[in-house]
């Protein structure tokens, strides 16, 4: 059963999405479209989206793939073959949305230049996700999540002594969610104008947007530093270990909170009134002494007793958990859905609605829907077939790109493991 059959009340019910996608960024976008009720047809090369093979930790399935491909239909096409190009052309003739994350220029070489698709299908919303955009000096570079973390400066402010990678694929996720937002805006605009849109999302732009505050700090003469779980401009802010070995993170956001911490948790009224620590500016100047005062008290208490005192004082705090603790967290909501090798349970999407619960479609096997979709769309194949003339250059110069595992058509949004 596809997501289309159980989503009649969902916002995007009846919307057809065709996605030539791989890895993380584009699948993140189309996963959210499928969750909202759209029918998503995922086009895979004959050997499949290589994100199927990053790991095999979910009873033989890849953790990345089962996370981002629920509720989709998998169709295998070899786009080096004219008959398979014709199938894609027939799907695009009926589609509302086309998503792709191949390198700039590759989709045109395959015979589907975006400008022509927009001319031939005025209501079609085309969204391309790339590493650095469609033009510019880096446009043709391969771009994977960790590379963009480094290039955007994110890695330089992450970690402690050395630049570090954020532990999840934030550049892929950010660009995928940006694409989702842009597509929703385009759908709303199309309701008013009747016109589709050509959208371009780059991973670099997505992360540069997130880096606005560090850049502004840099350009104001106060470059941010790598401080781990601390904060460059707030004190006390960081993790402190309890007597029983639990790391408790606090974040003092105001001078009022500092006084409450000093009086009610540190039990030091004199410290609360000391002008040398009265403001955040002064505490940052004396960060080492400020942190030492906090650490001494936290280290003398067990975690449970400390948490009770922090809660009573209305101080924001958290335990520094790992994935194991997340799996047992009282606030973790899960969804369970099918995969080709059995059910999987993982964190639910953030949205909650009081009016109705949402059902999520299964993760498809490779090519599970190929024959059904071929039978559905082949009667609509246009004549002549797409890919004539110079746009057949894919077959002449790069036929391996979608027919073997070589990464030459490189998805922009590679998904770091």
Buried (B, 14 or more C-beta within 10 A) or exposed (E): EBBBEBBEEBEBBEBBBBBBBBBBBBBBBBBBBBBBBBBBBBBBBBBBBBBBEBEEEBEEBBBBBBBBBBBBBBBBBEBBBBEBBBBBBBBBBEBBBBBBBBBBBBBBBBBBBBEEBBEEBEEBBBBBBBBBBEEEEBBBBEBBBBBBBBBBBBBBBBBEEEBBBBEEBBBBBBBBBBBBEBBBEBBEBBEEEEEBBBBBBBBBBBBBEBBEEBBEBBEEEEEBEBBEEBBBEBBBBBBBBBEEEBBBBBBBEEBEBBBBBBBBBBEBEEBBEEEEBBEBEBBBBBBEEBBEBBBEBBEEBEBEEBBEBBEEBEBEBEBEBEEEEEEEEEEEEEBEBBBBBEEBEBEBBEEEEEEEEBBBBBBBBBBBBBEEBBEBBEEEBEEEEBBEEEBBBBBEEBBEBBBEEEBBBBBBBBBBE
